[in-house]
């Protein structure tokens, strides 16, 4: 007979320790207050300006170098063509001279070792001439290249000086913009401060007016009570007494006193009625 396996204890998926619960929400974000330069990103804008100047003048240098290299290549090609033409002309002259020399020796009857010596001397002269042309060709090409490198170096020096001047101007321009930004910020702060002061004064005046109105209302209320008490103190603490007082006030033409007396008469009736029915 198969036996059932004992059930596993249930565990909640989201389990948090007491320490986590205690520390939850206690961590506060601490952020350092940024300075004005950090708020404006002065260093970043300065770097961007200087990088733009560097890129601009590097472009000038690259363009000048490309132009010089192209000019040097053209000049070297032209110089080599001239020397190649000279070498070709020398080769033609040498061939003509060789044939002419052989004819002269044949007419003069020069043969054997003497003729070979003459031909060898002519060949050596031609070889020396070709070597000189080749050396001059290489020297001329090197001179053109050196002049190109010197031109690029001279331009690089002046370009670097102009770049440094432009870079300093860019830094000054960014710093002046930063100073203008600070001035505008300070002006806005002063305006906001003035606005807050005006609002505070306005709120104080409104509050003071409310207090003044409340105080005047309390004074009027106190005056009415005082007059009512004075009326009661004169013996007008009955309905008949109030009626007599109202007649006197009407004869005097004092409408305000009549209103107060009528109010006191109404209050007296209410008080008497409350006393009668409260027993």
C-alpha positions in Angstrom: 0.0 0.0 0.0 1.4 3.4 -1.1 2.0 6.0 1.6 1.3 9.7 1.0 4.3 12.0 1.2 4.1 14.6 3.9 3.2 18.1 2.5 6.0 20.7 2.3 5.6 23.8 4.5 4.3 26.8 2.5 6.6 29.7 2.1 5.7 33.1 0.9 7.4 34.2 -2.3 8.0 37.8 -1.1 10.0 37.3 2.1 11.6 40.3 3.8 13.6 40.3 6.9 12.9 42.5 9.9 16.1 44.4 9.2 14.8 45.3 5.7 11.5 46.4 7.1 13.2 48.5 9.7 15.6 50.1 7.2 13.0 50.6 4.5 12.5 54.2 3.8 15.2 55.4 6.1 17.8 56.0 3.4 17.8 59.6 2.3 19.1 60.8 -1.0 22.1 63.0 -0.4 22.8 65.3 -3.3 25.5 68.0 -3.2 24.3 71.5 -4.0 25.7 72.5 -7.4 27.7 75.6 -7.7 26.8 78.4 -10.3 29.6 77.2 -12.6 28.3 73.6 -12.4 24.7 74.8 -13.0 25.8 76.7 -16.1 28.2 73.8 -17.1 31.0 76.2 -17.6 33.7 73.6 -18.0 31.7 71.6 -20.5 30.9 74.7 -22.6 34.5 75.8 -22.5 35.7 72.4 -23.6 33.1 72.4 -26.5 34.3 75.8 -27.6 38.0 74.9 -27.5 37.4 71.6 -29.2 35.5 73.4 -32.0 38.4 75.8 -32.5 40.9 72.9 -32.5 38.9 71.0 -35.1 38.5 74.1 -37.3 42.3 74.9 -37.3 43.2 71.2 -37.8 41.0 71.3 -40.8 43.0 74.3 -42.1 46.2 72.4 -41.5 44.9 69.3 -43.3 43.7 71.3 -46.2 47.0 73.2 -46.6 49.0 69.9 -46.3 46.9 68.3 -49.0 47.4 71.3 -51.3 51.2 71.3 -50.6 51.4 67.5 -51.2 49.5 67.9 -54.5 51.8 70.8 -55.6 54.9 68.8 -54.6 53.7 65.8 -56.5 53.1 67.9 -59.6 56.5 69.6 -59.3 58.4 66.3 -58.7 56.6 64.8 -61.7 57.5 67.9 -63.9 61.2 67.8 -62.7 61.5 64.1 -63.3 60.0 64.5 -66.8 62.7 67.1 -67.6 65.5 64.9 -66.4 64.1 61.9 -68.1 64.0 64.0 -71.3 67.6 65.0 -70.7 68.6 61.3 -70.2 66.7 60.3 -73.4 68.5 63.1 -75.3 71.8 61.9 -73.9 71.1 58.3 -75.0 70.3 59.5 -78.5 73.4 61.6 -78.7 75.5 58.7 -77.4 74.1 56.3 -80.0 74.8 58.9 -82.8 78.3 59.5 -81.4 79.0 55.8 -81.2 78.2 55.3 -84.8 80.1 58.3 -85.9 83.1 57.2 -83.9 83.1 53.8 -85.5 82.9 55.4 -89.0 85.8 57.7 -88.3 87.9 54.8 -87.0 87.0 52.7 -90.0 88.0 55.5 -92.4 91.2 56.1 -90.5 92.0 52.4 -90.4 92.0 52.2 -86.6 91.3 48.7 -85.5 92.1 46.3 -82.6 92.8 47.5 -79.2 92.8 51.2 -80.1 89.3 51.0 -81.4 88.1 49.1 -78.3 89.7 51.7 -76.1 88.0 54.6 -77.8 84.6 52.9 -77.7 85.1 52.1 -74.0 86.0 55.7 -73.2 82.9 56.9 -75.0 80.7 54.3 -73.1 82.2 55.4 -69.8 81.5 59.1 -70.6 77.9 58.2 -71.4 77.6 56.2 -68.2 79.0 59.1 -66.1 76.6 61.4 -67.9 73.6 59.2 -67.1 74.7 58.8 -63.5 74.9 62.6 -63.2 71.5 63.1 -64.7 70.0 60.5 -62.3 71.7 62.0 -59.3 70.5 65.5 -60.3 67.0 64.1 -60.8 66.9 62.6 -57.3 68.4 65.8 -55.8 65.9 68.0 -57.5 63.0 65.8 -56.3 64.4 65.8 -52.7 64.7 69.6 -52.8 61.1 70.0 -53.9 59.9 67.7 -51.2 62.0 69.5 -48.5 60.6 72.8 -49.6 57.1 71.3 -49.3 57.9 70.0 -45.8 59.3 73.4 -44.8 56.2 75.2 -46.1 54.0 72.8 -44.1 56.0 73.4 -41.0 55.9 77.1 -41.4 52.2 77.1 -41.9 51.8 74.7 -38.9 53.6 77.2 -36.7 51.5 80.2 -37.7 48.4 78.1 -37.7 49.1 77.0 -34.1 49.6 80.6 -33.0 46.3 81.6 -34.6 44.6 78.6 -33.1 45.9 79.5 -29.6 44.6 83.1 -30.1 41.2 81.8 -31.3 41.0 79.3 -28.4 41.7 82.1 -25.9 39.0 84.2 -27.5 36.6 81.3 -27.4 37.3 80.9 -23.7 36.8 84.6 -23.0 33.6 84.5 -25.0 32.2 81.6 -23.0 33.3 83.2 -19.7 31.6 86.5 -20.7 28.4 84.6 -21.5 28.8 83.0 -18.1 29.1 86.4 -16.4 26.0 87.7 -18.3 24.2 84.6 -17.2 25.2 85.2 -13.5 24.0 88.8 -13.9 20.6 87.8 -15.3 20.3 85.2 -12.6 21.1 87.7 -9.9 18.6 90.2 -11.4 15.9 87.5 -11.4 16.8 86.6 -7.8 16.4 90.3 -6.8 13.1 90.5 -8.7 11.8 87.4 -7.0 13.0 88.7 -3.6 11.2 92.0 -4.3 8.0 90.1 -5.4 8.1 88.0 -2.2 8.5 91.2 -0.1 5.6 92.9 -1.9 3.5 89.8 -1.5 4.4 89.5 2.2 3.5 93.2 2.7 0.3 92.8 0.8 -0.7 89.7 2.9 0.2 91.7 6.0 -2.0 94.6 4.9 -4.9 92.3 4.1 -4.5 90.5 7.4 -4.3 93.9 9.2 -7.5 95.1 7.4 -9.3 92.0 8.5 -8.2 92.5 12.0 -9.2 96.2 11.8 -12.6 95.3 10.5 -13.0 92.6 13.2 -11.9 95.1 15.8 -14.4 97.7 14.6 -17.1 95.1 14.5 -16.3 94.1 18.1 -16.3 97.8 19.1 -19.7 98.3 17.6 -21.0 95.1 19.3 -19.5 96.3 22.6 -21.1 99.7 22.1 -24.5 98.1 21.5 -24.2 96.0 24.6 -23.0 99.0 26.6 -26.0 101.1 25.5 -28.3 98.2 26.3 -26.8 97.9 29.8 -27.1 101.6 30.3 -30.8 101.4 29.3 -31.4 98.6 31.7 -29.6 100.5 34.4 -32.0 103.5 34.0 -34.9 101.2 34.9 -36.0 100.2 31.5 -35.8 96.5 32.4 -39.4 95.9 31.6 -41.4 96.0 28.5 -43.2 99.1 29.6 -39.9 100.8 30.4 -38.6 100.0 27.0 -41.8 101.4 25.4 -41.4 104.7 27.3 -37.8 104.9 26.3 -38.7 104.2 22.6 -41.3 107.0 22.7 -38.7 109.4 24.1 -36.1 108.4 21.5 -38.6 108.9 18.7 -39.4 112.4 20.0 -35.7 113.1 20.0 -35.4 111.7 16.5 -32.6 109.3 17.5 -33.3 106.4 15.1 -30.2 104.6 16.2 -31.3 104.6 19.9 -34.7 103.5 18.8 -33.2 100.5 17.0 -31.1 99.6 20.0 -34.1 99.9 22.4 -36.3 97.7 20.2 -33.5 95.1 20.1 -33.3 95.2 23.9 -37.1 95.0 24.2 -37.0 91.9 21.9 -34.2 90.3 24.0 -36.2 91.0 27.2 -39.3 89.3 25.8 -37.3 86.3 24.8 -35.6 86.2 28.3 -39.0 86.4 30.0 -40.5 83.8 27.8 -37.6 81.4 28.5 -37.9 82.0 32.3 -41.6 81.3 32.2 -41.4 78.1 30.2 -38.4 76.7 31.9 -40.2 76.2 35.2 
